[in-house]
Each structure stands twice: as structure tokens, then as C-alpha cells.
Amino acid sequence: MPRSREENERIRRLAMDNIGTAAMECFLERGYHAVSIDEIARRAGVSKGLLYNYYQGKEGLLAEIVQTRVNEIASVMEAASSSGSPRDCLLKIIEGALDHIARNPKAYRFFLHLQTQPEEDEVLSKYSRRLNREMSRQYELQCEIFERMQAKDPKLRSLYFSSALHGLMFLMSIYPGYPVEAMKEEMIRDFC
């Protein structure tokens, strides 16, 4: 019996996720420019032809990885914005961000690494700017949340919130056994 359209799409999505994860790992280990499509295909356990079936080369793969991250950030912020009270909005942001890192800590390290590449690198800086634009949009939405909470200085409070959240995310991504739940409770106590 042939597979359904939904089953084919599920298999396609799993293969693409696997390739994206393999690419991020390779890029973290050796740097974007030093990694070949052959290496990514080997790491993902797929043929080079299948990889090219899904992506138009290494930059196309990077573009898709970054777009997926932009969509994740936007999804967390949209869920937060529709949560009602400002406190609930911040809870959604904290939970969404930390849940993502808990599922894939290497991904956070990859995106942090990408965002700190030299501006002279035309390929990487293009995607770094895309991520930074989405992060700026997130900051503005957070400012609105802190305005609704009647924070004394909503912009400063949003920066402080982002700094604390990204610090927690970074530490989660590098320290096994990091006390995520205890730190999450501290953030909730401090900001919500």
C-alpha cells in the first residue's frame, strides 16, 4: 500500500531535520566554510543526492536552518502575545525559550556562534543579521509587555530580562546538570 501524502511529508520533514542537525554540528565543530556537503551528508546518514533534493547547496541549507530558528522565535513570541496578562506573556517566553534549549542545546550554541561572526564574512553575516533582526523584534514585543506591567523603564527592563534569559540559555547549552528548574523559578520570581 502506498504511503499517504501526510506520511511522505512526515518522512521528508524528519530527513530535513536530521540534515539540519548534522549541518549545525559540523558547522560548530569545524566552521561553516571548512565543512563540505559530503561531510554533512555522511553525518546525517543520507546520500549527497538526497541532501541536494532538499537544499540548494550549503548556503541553502544554512538559510533554511536560520529561517527555522526565526520561525521558532516568532512562534514563541506569538504564543506569548496571545496569552493575556503580561505575567502570562513572560511565562510563555521563559518556558518557550528554555524548552527549546532543553530539546537541542547545540542549536542554541550554533545560533550564538553564528550571531557573533565577523561582519566581513558576507555569507555568515547575512544570516547573522537575519537572526538579529528577529531578536530586535522580540525585544520590542517584550518592551510592550513591560509597558503593560507599568515598569519604571520598560526598555531597560526588557534588556535585563533578555540578558538573564540568554544567560540562562547559554549556561543550559554548555553545562550538563545545570539547575534549569531552579533558575527558571528565579526568573519567574524576578520578572513575573
N, C-alpha and C positions, 0 to 999 in steps of 0.2 A: 504494500500500500504506500503510495507516495506521501511525502511529508506535506503538512499543511503550510500555508503561507506564514502563519504565526510561528510554526516550528522552525522553518527556514530562517525567519527573521531572528529568532532567539539564538540559533546556532551562529548566524552571522555576527550578532552583537557580542556573543561570548568570544568568538575568534578575534574581533576587533579590540575588545577589552584586553584580551591576553596579549595581543601585539602591542597595544599601548603601554601596558605594564612592563613588558620586556624592553620596549624602547626607553622608557623612563629609567629603568635600572641600568641599561647600557650607557645612557647619557650621563647618569650620575657617576658611574664608575670611571668612564674614560673621556667624557666630554662630547658634546654634540658633534663637533667637526671630526673627531677621531673615530667615530662609530660608523660602520657600514651597514647597508641594508641587509647584507648577508649575515652579519652578526646578530642583528635584531631578529631576523627570521629563525636563525638557529636557536636563539634564546627562547623564542616563542614556540618553537617546535612546529613551525609551519614552513611551507615552501616559499621561496622568494616570489614565485608567481602569484601565490595567494595574497601575499602582502601587497604586491602591486595591483592586484584585483581590487583591494580596498582603499589603497592610498596611492597618490601620485608622487612617489619618492619620499625621501626622508623629510623634506620640509613639509610636504603634505601631511605626513604623519604627525610632525610637531604641531602643525596648525590644528589638526583635529584634537590632539591632546589638550592644547591650550583652550580651544573652544569648549571642550567638555568641562574643563575647570571653570571657565567663565559661566557656563550654564549652571554648574553646581552652586557657585556663589550667588548667582541671581535667584536660583531656586530657594536657597536658604533665606535670602532677603525677602523674597515674595511671600514665603510662608510666615516669616516674622511679621511683615507688614500687615498681613491679614489676621493676625492673632488677637486683635482687640487692644487691650490695655498696653501701655508702654512696658510695664514689667513683663507681661507675656511675650512681647516682641523681643525683648532682650533675652529672655529664657530660650526662645526659639533659635536666636542667633548663637547663643552659647552651645546649646545642645546640638544644633546642626553642624557647627564647625567642629566640635570635639568628636562627634560621632563619625564624621568623615575621616578625621585623622586616625581615630582608633581603628577604622577599617583598613586604612592604607597609609601608614606613617611615611613610607618612602615617597609617596606622591607629594606630600607637603614639602619635604626636603628638596625634591626636584623643582617645584614651583618657586620656592625661596631662592634656590640656586639660579634659576632662570631669571628671576627678577633682579638679580644683582650682577648680571653680566655687563661687561664693558659696552658703553654706547657705540663704540666704533665697530662692533660686530653687527653688521647690517641685518643678518638673518635673526640672530637671537634677540637683538634689541627691539625688533619689530614685534615679537611675541611678548617680550617683557612689557612693552608699552601697552599692549592689549590687556594684559593682566592688571597692570597698574591703573588703567582707566576704569576697569571694573571695581577695583579696590577703592578708588576715589568715589565711585557711585555708591558703594557700600557705606563709606564714611559719611556722605551726605544724608543718606537714609537714617543712619544712626544719629546724626545731629538732630534730625527731625524728631526722633524718638526722645532724645534728651530734652529737646524744647518742650515736648508734651509733658515730660516729667518735671518741667519747670526748674531744670538745673541752672545754677548760677551762671555758668559759662558752658552752654551746650557743645560748642566746638571743642573746647578743651576736654570736656568730659568724654566726648566721643573718641578723641585721640587717646586718652588714658584707657578707655575701655578696649580699643583696638590693640593698644600696646600690651595690655595684660592678656588679652585673648591670644594674640600671636605669640607672645612669650610662652604661654601655656602650651600652645600647639607645637611650637618648636621643641620644647622640652619633652613633650609626649613622643615626638618623632625620633628622638635620639637616646632617651633613657628608658631601658626596659624596667618595668616595675614602677614607673612614675605614678605617684598617688593621684590619678586623674579625678576620681570622685571627690576626694577631699579638696582638691584645688578648684574643682567645679563649684562645690559648695561655697568656697571662699569668694569666688567671682559673683555668684548669685547674691551672697550676703552684701558684698561691696557695691554692687550695681543695681540690683533689683529691689 
